[in-house]
Amino acid sequence: MRTLLVYPNIEQNAALPQVGLSQLSACLKAAGHEVELLDCTYIDLAAAPDILAARLESFQPGLVGISIRSFEWDFVRAALLPVLASSRLPVVVGGPHPTAAPEEVMREPAIDFLVRGEGEEALLELVAALEEGGGTSAIGGVWARTPGGISRNGVRLLNQDLDSLPLPDWDIWDRRHFIDSHSRIFAGDVGRIGALETSRGCPYACPYCISPTLHQLYKGKGKYHREKSVGRIIAEVIDKKERFGLDYVNFIDETFLLRDDRIREFCDRWVREVNLPFRFTTRPETVTEERIAMVAAAGASVIGLGIESGDPAYRREHLNRNYSQEQVKEAVAIISRHGIKLFGFFVMGMPHETRQNIDRTLDLIQELRGLGLDHYMLTLCYPFKGTPFYDVAVREGMMAVEQTEAPNCWEDTPLSLPGLPREQLVRLRGLVSYFGSKDPRWRPLINVCERSTPAYYAWKLYRKVERRISPSDIL
């Protein structure tokens, strides 16, 4: 069967090829099906309905599959579903938003099927049933629209053997994804950058993430955190290196550093068989001198460190993160000593956060800059459906506007907190991001710009001019 996959990347950032769609395409092709991708990254979004209609006409698919994140849902509903409804083609959706809000999604009559959670096996079984004219209402992990109503099947058992999956399919992607990616900020002068996973299922339960929901959804369905073998990881990279000229790897695992024996085996084989620079993300409490020494010798060039809040009490009470300030500072110092660039991730404007909590985040950013923090990104809290923070925000009346009115977590937030209204949070995000890299003596300007609208817009104008003159390491 011909399947048209859709990537509704409305941010249109130069993101690396999405790992999930690459894997789904590989599974379909391995089963003998034809696959094409409609990628919204490089199209005029206003023309998306016409582009979709033209692709349906030219490719003549038997099924359309859409992977949807929460901030893409309204675009899919308004721009793409009317076209698909008129085509009368079967439509299956999956991804974070359908998994978190299946009832909402299935209220759209143009959607025939919904896959909750991991979709490789469910999608293959669905395609086979459609091709053979069989029933679809009993497929594990699939919600199906039937004449008698919607069948709601529970998620499947988790695949415990990730090595059994075919190698991810990168042929469906526009080559600009490998060249123009924002990862180039960290990768330096390399040609082609690619994203790969070495494991699935984050073992942690951060409330701003869908992971706690997935833990519950998959309870009793098998071990949640699963790892590919080192041999399989090496095989994927060598394949992409030979076929696509890959020369830099971004491992997308939520936490790369978990087991010493696996890290040791990976680093040893990586140097002998691959020898490419790479980056990954981890948490402060996983950083040790031995682990960082191993990955540094293997070619790690950048580590992303998820710190989130600079207030240890807030981290402990609201983020399920129990590491101390000393652990954070020691992790930064270790990474810096081994010559690896360090990128810190911070969030502000989270439920129950106060102005004092935000000050402590700024304190920590400025202290870590002196210890070796090369880059950092401070985003506003953007609680998606399916996350504990979303439930808290709705229950306690913190949602100031619909999420569709807040374009992204860099520029806006749908939240207003007690004592921190939405407009103030937006101002603070920009100011704290900027002054985090400045001498602490400039900090009183934050208070001035925070309270004075003319001062704030004067600062924004100055910042705009400054960006043109000198690139920044602040995102």
C-alpha positions in Angstrom: 0.0 0.0 0.0 1.1 3.5 -0.7 1.3 5.6 2.5 1.8 9.4 2.6 3.3 10.5 5.8 2.9 14.1 6.9 5.3 16.2 9.1 3.4 19.3 10.1 6.5 21.2 11.3 4.8 24.6 11.6 7.8 26.1 13.5 9.6 25.6 10.2 12.9 25.5 12.0 15.7 23.6 10.4 15.2 20.7 12.7 17.0 17.4 12.1 14.9 14.7 10.4 12.3 13.4 12.9 13.4 10.0 14.3 9.9 8.7 14.7 8.8 9.3 11.1 12.1 7.9 9.8 11.5 4.7 11.8 7.9 4.4 10.7 8.9 4.8 7.0 11.6 2.2 7.4 9.1 -0.3 8.8 6.6 0.3 6.1 9.2 -0.1 3.3 10.6 -3.2 4.9 7.2 -4.7 4.7 7.0 -3.9 1.0 4.9 -0.7 1.1 5.6 2.6 -0.8 6.1 5.7 1.3 6.4 9.4 0.5 6.6 12.3 2.9 4.9 15.7 2.9 7.3 17.9 4.9 5.9 21.3 6.0 9.3 22.6 7.0 10.1 24.1 3.6 6.7 25.0 2.2 4.5 28.1 2.4 2.1 27.1 5.2 -0.7 29.1 3.7 -0.4 27.0 0.6 -0.4 23.7 2.6 -3.9 22.6 1.7 -3.2 23.0 -2.1 0.1 21.3 -1.7 -1.5 18.4 0.1 -4.2 18.1 -2.5 -1.6 18.0 -5.3 0.4 15.4 -3.5 -2.7 13.2 -3.0 -3.4 13.5 -6.7 0.2 12.6 -7.8 1.0 9.9 -5.3 -2.5 8.3 -5.0 -1.9 6.9 -1.5 -4.1 4.4 0.2 -3.5 5.8 3.6 -2.3 9.2 5.0 -0.5 9.2 8.3 0.2 12.4 10.4 2.5 12.7 13.4 1.3 15.6 15.6 2.8 17.5 18.4 0.4 19.6 20.5 1.3 23.0 19.0 0.7 21.5 15.5 -2.8 20.2 16.2 -4.7 23.4 15.3 -2.8 23.7 12.0 -3.6 20.1 11.1 -7.2 20.5 12.0 -7.7 23.7 10.1 -5.5 23.3 7.1 -5.0 19.6 6.4 -8.1 17.7 7.7 -10.6 19.5 5.4 -8.5 18.4 2.4 -8.3 14.8 3.7 -12.1 14.8 4.5 -12.9 15.7 0.9 -10.5 13.0 -0.4 -12.2 10.3 1.7 -8.9 8.6 2.1 -8.3 6.7 5.4 -6.3 8.9 7.8 -4.3 7.7 10.8 -2.7 10.1 13.3 -0.1 9.5 16.1 2.5 11.3 18.1 2.4 13.2 21.4 -0.9 15.0 21.0 -3.0 12.1 19.8 -1.5 10.0 22.6 -2.2 12.6 25.2 -5.6 13.7 24.0 -7.2 10.9 22.0 -10.8 11.8 22.7 -10.3 15.3 21.5 -8.5 14.2 18.3 -11.1 11.5 17.4 -13.8 14.1 17.5 -12.6 15.2 14.1 -14.6 13.0 11.6 -11.8 13.1 9.0 -9.6 11.0 11.3 -10.3 7.3 11.0 -7.6 5.8 13.2 -5.4 6.9 16.0 -2.3 5.2 17.3 -1.4 5.7 21.0 2.2 5.4 22.0 4.9 3.7 19.9 3.5 3.0 16.5 5.7 0.7 14.4 3.8 -2.6 15.0 0.4 -1.0 15.2 0.9 0.9 11.9 2.1 -2.2 10.1 -0.9 -4.2 11.3 -3.3 -1.4 10.4 -1.9 -1.1 6.9 -2.0 -4.9 6.4 -5.7 -4.9 7.5 -6.6 -2.1 5.2 -4.8 -3.7 2.3 -6.4 -7.1 2.8 -9.9 -5.7 3.7 -9.7 -7.1 7.2 -11.1 -5.7 10.5 -9.3 -2.8 12.2 -11.3 -2.5 15.4 -9.2 -5.0 17.4 -5.7 -3.8 16.5 -3.6 -3.2 19.7 -2.8 0.4 20.3 -5.2 1.7 17.6 -8.4 3.6 18.1 -10.7 3.1 15.1 -13.8 4.8 13.8 -16.4 2.1 13.0 -20.1 2.2 12.1 -20.9 1.3 15.7 -18.7 4.0 17.1 -15.0 4.3 18.1 -13.2 1.2 19.3 -10.6 2.2 21.9 -7.8 -0.4 22.2 -5.1 -0.2 24.9 -1.5 0.3 24.0 0.5 -2.7 22.9 3.3 -4.4 24.8 6.5 -2.4 24.5 9.0 -3.7 22.0 11.9 -5.0 24.1 14.2 -5.6 21.2 14.9 -2.3 19.5 17.6 -4.0 17.4 14.8 -5.8 15.5 13.6 -2.6 13.9 14.9 -1.8 10.4 17.5 1.0 10.0 15.8 4.4 10.0 14.8 5.7 6.6 16.4 9.0 5.7 15.5 8.8 2.0 12.2 10.5 2.6 13.8 13.7 3.9 14.7 16.9 2.2 18.5 17.1 2.3 18.4 20.6 3.8 17.5 19.0 7.1 21.0 17.5 7.3 22.7 20.7 6.3 20.8 23.7 7.7 20.1 22.3 11.1 20.3 24.6 14.2 22.6 21.9 15.6 25.3 23.5 13.5 25.6 26.2 16.2 27.2 23.5 18.3 28.7 21.2 15.7 31.1 23.6 14.1 32.3 23.2 10.5 30.7 19.9 9.5 28.8 18.9 6.4 25.9 16.7 7.3 24.3 16.3 10.8 21.9 13.5 11.7 19.7 12.6 14.7 19.6 9.0 16.0 18.3 7.3 19.1 20.2 4.8 21.2 17.4 4.1 23.7 13.7 4.7 24.3 11.7 5.5 27.3 13.0 8.2 29.7 13.4 6.7 33.2 12.6 10.0 34.8 9.2 11.7 35.4 9.6 15.5 34.9 6.2 17.2 35.2 6.6 19.4 32.1 7.1 16.3 30.0 4.7 13.6 28.7 7.0 10.9 30.2 4.9 10.5 33.5 1.8 9.9 31.4 3.6 7.4 29.2 4.8 5.6 32.3 1.3 5.1 33.5 0.0 4.3 30.0 2.5 1.5 29.6 2.3 0.2 33.2 2.4 -3.6 33.0 3.4 -3.5 29.2 7.1 -4.3 29.6 10.2 -2.5 30.6 9.8 1.1 29.8 13.5 2.2 29.3 15.0 0.1 26.6 18.4 0.3 24.9 19.7 -0.6 21.5 22.8 -2.7 21.5 26.1 -0.9 20.8 26.5 -3.0 17.7 23.1 -1.7 16.4 24.0 1.9 17.1 27.3 1.5 15.2 25.5 -0.1 12.3 23.0 2.8 12.0 25.7 5.4 12.0 27.9 3.6 9.5 24.9 3.2 7.2 24.2 6.9 7.4 27.9 7.8 7.1 28.2 5.7 3.9 24.9 6.6 2.3 24.4 10.2 3.3 27.8 11.5 4.1 27.0 11.9 7.8 29.8 13.5 9.7 28.2 14.6 12.9 25.7 12.8 15.1 23.1 14.2 17.5 21.9 11.5 19.9 18.4 12.4 21.0 18.1 10.2 24.1 16.7 12.1 27.0 19.6 10.8 29.2 22.6 9.4 27.4 24.8 8.6 30.5 23.2 5.9 32.5 25.4 2.8 32.7 29.2 2.7 32.8 29.6 -0.6 31.1 27.5 0.5 28.1 29.3 3.8 27.9 32.7 2.0 28.0 31.7 -0.4 25.2 30.2 2.4 23.1 33.2 4.6 23.4 35.6 1.8 22.6 33.8 0.7 19.4 32.9 4.3 18.4 36.6 5.3 18.2 37.6 2.1 16.3 34.6 1.8 13.9 33.0 5.3 13.5 35.3 8.1 14.7 32.8 11.0 14.2 32.1 13.9 16.6 28.8 13.7 18.4 26.6 15.4 21.0 24.1 14.2 23.5 21.9 15.3 26.4 22.0 14.2 30.1 21.3 15.3 33.6 23.7 16.7 36.2 23.5 13.7 38.5 24.7 11.3 35.7 27.9 13.2 35.2 31.1 11.7 36.6 34.7 12.2 35.9 35.1 8.7 34.4 32.1 8.9 32.1 33.0 12.4 30.8 36.6 11.3 30.2 35.4 8.3 28.2 33.0 10.3 25.9 35.5 13.1 25.5 38.1 10.6 24.2 35.5 9.1 21.9 34.7 12.5 20.2 31.9 14.1 22.2 32.0 17.7 21.2 28.8 19.1 23.0 26.8 18.0 26.0 23.4 19.4 26.7 22.7 19.5 30.4 19.1 19.7 31.6 19.3 21.9 34.7 15.8 23.5 34.3 15.6 25.6 37.5 18.3 27.3 39.6 16.4 26.8 42.8 17.2 23.4 44.4 14.1 23.6 46.6 11.8 24.2 43.6 13.5 21.4 41.7 13.0 19.0 44.5 9.4 20.0 45.3 8.0 20.5 41.9 10.3 19.0 39.2 11.2 15.6 40.8 14.8 16.6 40.5 16.8 16.0 43.6 20.3 17.0 42.6 22.0 19.8 44.6 23.6 23.0 43.5 27.0 21.5 44.2 26.2 18.5 41.9 25.2 21.0 39.1 28.4 23.0 39.5 30.6 19.9 39.7 29.0 18.5 36.5 29.7 21.8 34.7 33.3 21.9 36.0 33.9 18.2 35.0 32.6 18.7 31.4 34.6 21.9 31.0 37.8 20.3 32.2 37.6 17.7 29.4 37.2 20.4 26.7 33.6 19.5 25.8 31.3 22.4 25.0 28.4 22.7 27.4 24.9 23.7 26.6 22.6 24.3 29.6 18.8 24.1 29.4 16.7 26.2 31.8 12.9 26.8 32.1 11.1 29.7 33.8 7.4 30.6 34.5 6.5 27.1 35.7 3.5 26.4 38.0 4.2 27.5 41.6 7.3 29.3 40.6 7.9 32.8 42.1 10.0 35.8 41.2 12.5 34.7 43.7 12.8 31.3 42.1 13.6 33.0 38.8 16.2 35.2 40.5 17.9 32.0 41.7 17.9 30.6 38.2 19.7 33.8 37.0 22.1 33.4 39.9 23.0 29.9 38.8 23.3 30.8 35.2 25.8 33.5 36.0 27.8 31.3 38.3 27.9 28.4 35.8 29.1 30.8 33.1 32.2 31.3 35.2 32.6 27.5 35.6 32.5 26.7 31.9 28.9 26.9 30.7 29.4 27.8 27.0 25.8 28.2 25.9 22.4 28.2 27.5 18.8 28.3 26.5 16.0 29.7 28.8 12.5 28.9 27.6 9.1 29.8 29.1 7.0 26.9 30.5 4.7 25.7 27.9 2.5 22.9 29.4 1.2 20.5 26.8 -1.8 18.2 27.3 -0.7 15.0 28.8 1.8 16.5 31.1 1.3 16.9 34.9 2.0 20.6 34.6 -0.9 21.0 32.2 -3.3 19.4 34.7 -1.9 21.7 37.5 -2.3 24.8 35.3 -5.9 24.0 34.4 -6.9 22.9 37.8 -5.4 26.0 39.5 -6.6 28.5 36.9 -3.1 29.4 35.5 -4.0 29.1 31.8 -4.4 32.7 30.7 -5.0 32.0 27.1 -5.4 29.0 24.7 -2.1 27.5 23.7 -2.9 28.6 20.1 -2.5 32.2 21.2 1.1 31.6 22.4 3.2 30.8 19.4 6.2 29.1 21.1 8.1 28.7 24.3 10.7 31.3 23.3 8.4 34.2 22.7 5.3 33.5 24.8 3.5 31.3 27.3 -0.2 30.5 27.9 0.4 30.8 31.7 -0.2 33.6 34.2 1.1 32.8 37.7 0.2 34.4 41.0 2.3 37.6 41.1 3.7 36.9 37.6 1.2 37.7 34.9 1.8 36.5 31.4 3.2 39.8 30.0 5.7 40.0 32.8 6.9 36.4 32.3 7.5 37.2 28.6 9.5 40.2 29.4 11.5 38.4 32.1 12.4 35.5 29.8 14.1 37.8 27.4 15.8 39.9 30.1 17.0 37.0 32.2 18.3 35.2 29.0 20.2 38.3 28.0 21.6 39.4 31.4 22.6 35.9 32.3 25.7 36.4 30.2 26.5 39.8 31.5 28.4 41.1 34.5 26.1 40.8 37.6 26.5 44.6 38.1 24.1 45.1 35.2 21.3 43.1 36.9 19.4 46.2 38.2 18.5 46.9 34.6 16.3 43.8 34.7 14.1 45.4 37.3 13.9 48.7 35.4 13.0 47.0 32.1 10.6 44.6 33.8 8.6 47.4 35.3 8.9 50.2 32.6 7.4 49.5 29.2 9.4 52.3 27.5 12.6 51.0 29.1 11.8 47.4 28.0 11.2 48.4 24.4 14.3 50.5 24.3 16.2 47.4 25.5 14.6 45.3 22.8 15.6 47.8 20.1 19.2 47.9 21.5 19.2 44.0 21.5 18.1 43.9 17.9 20.9 46.2 16.8 23.4 44.2 18.9 22.4 40.9 17.3 23.3 42.3 13.9 26.7 43.4 15.0 27.7 40.4 17.1 26.3 36.8 17.1 25.2 35.5 20.4 25.6 32.3 22.2 22.2 32.8 23.9 19.1 31.2 22.4 
